[in-house]
Amino acid sequence: MHARSRGTWGSALLVVILGAGLGAQTPSKPAQQPPSTPAPSKESEQTPRSGQVFTSRVDLVTTDVIVRDNNGQFVADLNKGDFEVYEDGVKQELVSFTLTHGGRIFNVSAPPPPVAQEGIILPAARPTSDAAGRIFLIFVDDLHLDFRNTPRIRELFKKVAKELIHEGDMFGIVSTGPSSLAIDMTYDRRRLDEAIKKISGAGLSPKDILDVPVGQQGPPEVRYRAHVAFSTAYDIIQKLQQVHNRRKAFIYVSNGYDFNPFETTRQKQEKEKYGRPSQDSDGDGNADQEYNPFLTERSSNVFHEADLAMELSELTRAANRANASIYTIDPRGLVGMPDLDENIDMVEWQDYVRSSQDSLRVLAEQTGGIAVVNQNDFDKALKRIDNETSDYYVVGYYSTNPDPTKKRRRIEIKLNRPDLNLRYRTEYTLKPPPGPKK
């Protein structure tokens, strides 16, 4: 059921968000020849000496830049000439430059829009005076939200509705689990109020994690739920690549992830359940190591953190390609001790909390967002997100690096004005090559 709702929401998102991109903002792909680049065809072929044909793409690279003075105030009087953008140390020529201030978009310099395609459905027209047009994707990872924390989660979303989503903002909501939220991109804030009533945590409690069967890669249910969350988020972010020159805020509400929770306790329980009496088979007077059928699983657990890091990296790379900033929010707030009915070692509990919070930090920090974890002041955090999505620049360029094997590209932005603080994404990866035509 959940997979079907995710697919429907994703298709609707693509149609509507494409409409938003064409109807409410300056556009994505160039229709004229970019400076200092080959002819602006979508694909160009380069034939090395070996005769092998490589296909390279000419795509507009955009990144958000938030500029503040030493007092924390946004600086809104910069122009295109104030910015210098470098990719892997090589200066790039800016071809697009957009300022958004107070939620209003000022298209200072941008490539011409593409020709509209048939079949694209535009969202309801907005009044001319309403030029806000921020884009929020609200991701409710209820598969990783505590059921007992449901009232607190709903209170958080009431704050989001009041402090973050304003009149004129476009937003969509999707959930990963039984809350069954799949709200298409809309301007109607009443839909958010309706969604809040349906949100309910469905995450595994520590007891649930200890009770589920264990495989060679740890509790399979833990991994399955994480994969559902990552896959759903990845599909949505892929659709966001169609929108350019606007800051796309991905509000990611979750308790975070740990692929190997409570390992010692699980090992102890399995040993008590399947263990055999100690024997002295070698006659040295010492009992041999007790039988443990999960010794193989234990030896493979060293890879769990690496597996989690790899999947988080895939998601952050997709977000950076889409120029989408992930703002992670942990509704647990300041986390204390486990519930009294949970038989969990305190050290293991702290490790579990740290791992789950660190996963949310990675998603935010690697995409230019912020992680709201281990704190209870959600009002302050939402105000900061509101400011960052209301005031920013978007700069764009065509990369002068023609090497398709150089997948990861480092970005550095400099200003010709001193004493200003910049926040922007520092790298991106090339898009995967298109699959074979069918």
Secondary structure, DSSP 8 states (H G I E B T S, - for coil): -HHHHHHHHHHHHHHHHHHHHHHHS--SS-SS--TTSS---SEEEE--TT---EEEE--EEEEEEEEE-TTS-B-----GGGEEEEETTEEE-EEEEEEEETTEEEEEE--------TT--------TT-----EEEEEE-GGGS-GGGHHHHHHHHHHHHHHT--TT-EEEEEESSTT--EEEEES-THHHHHHHHH-------HHHHHHS--BTTB-HHHHHHHHHHHHHHHHHHHHHTT--SS-EEEEEE-----SSTTHHHHHHHHHHHH------TTSSSS------TTHHHHHHGGGHHHHHHHHHHHHHHHHHHTTEEEEEE-TT-S--S--TT----HHHHHHHHHHHHHHHHHHHHTTT--EE-S-S-HHHHHHHHHHHTTSEEEEEEE-----TT--EEEEEEEESSSS-EEEE--EEE---------
